[in-house]
């Protein structure tokens, strides 16, 4: 039989009861999670001079439950709904090789439902319609400057600029989008490390599939492969600085990061959160995420998803999408992508709130 509470315990219980009673009205008054609106945007591409497409996700108290079908995606956001007024943090999401502006729609919706403006974009010549630029300077240097252009476009747009706090801008990215995010906060790559990797793992089709193409390109210019990559390196600022000081935080998932070295993060001041799958066969963790983990002096957190492969970071697939891209929609036994994304969403929200000194929705 339990003993009666002591006098000290009784006083503590009475104090807690009083505190909870006084705090109850504050909890009831806390803002509810908003619905989410979505709107298309057109972003000037500094590489091609032509626009690329994207979406803006934003909190809306007028949005109703349900989803909007956009191609093979069911997106929990609605067009033509008003935005909740007031300046909010902005997050730009960068997709991976061959991805799209909707590949991480669930993360975009989650952050928007908690008070963020979220922008996505298609990276030209490295999206689901065209991957011809992969490995070329137009993509290597173009990706981060396209993120910069997205930010500048929104901050200059009458519809969006009053809804964005320019002092609270972050970036999130997956795979090549992780590389993009790291570049955008000031990381400096060494492209000759690509040669080192492919000399060590020549049969790695995920990283070295264009090796023969690049060797042919080098030979046509009277160069060897290492010299070609050094040439890429010298062209890194062709479209402007790849770093954007407006970006104050980066959330990177399974990043392409084998091309970063011990000094790549010397000038990075923004906090970085690193996520990766334990059994990533596309971007080997030892050569990528685990390789850069000890190099990032601003590392705010790191999480390994047990047993997960590379594609776990893509939004859970609809049946239609699963039929179209079975490999990208499948996960190893014991990996529940829906549960993984629930944790990713929560970690991203907590990370950006801490980075931006936010405590409520």
Buried (B, 14 or more C-beta within 10 A) or exposed (E): EEEEEEEEEEEEEEEEEEEEEEEEEEEEEEEEEBBBBBBEBEBBBBBBEEBBBBBBBBBBBEBEEEBBEBEBBBBBBBEEBEBBEEBBBBBBBBBBBBBBBBBBBBBBBBBBBBBBBBBBBBBBBBBBEEBEBBBBBBBBBBBBBBBBBBBBBBBEBEEBEEBBBEEBBBBBBBBBBBBBBBBBBBBBBBBBBBBBBBEEBEEBEBBBEBBEEBBEBBEEEEBEBBBBBBBBBEBBEBBEEBBBEBBBBBBBBBBBBBBBBEEBBEEBEBBBBBBBBBBBEBBBBEBBBBBBBEBBEBBBBBEBBEBBBBBBBBBBBBEEBBEEBEEBBBBBEEBEBEEBBEEBBEBBBEBBBBBBEBEEB
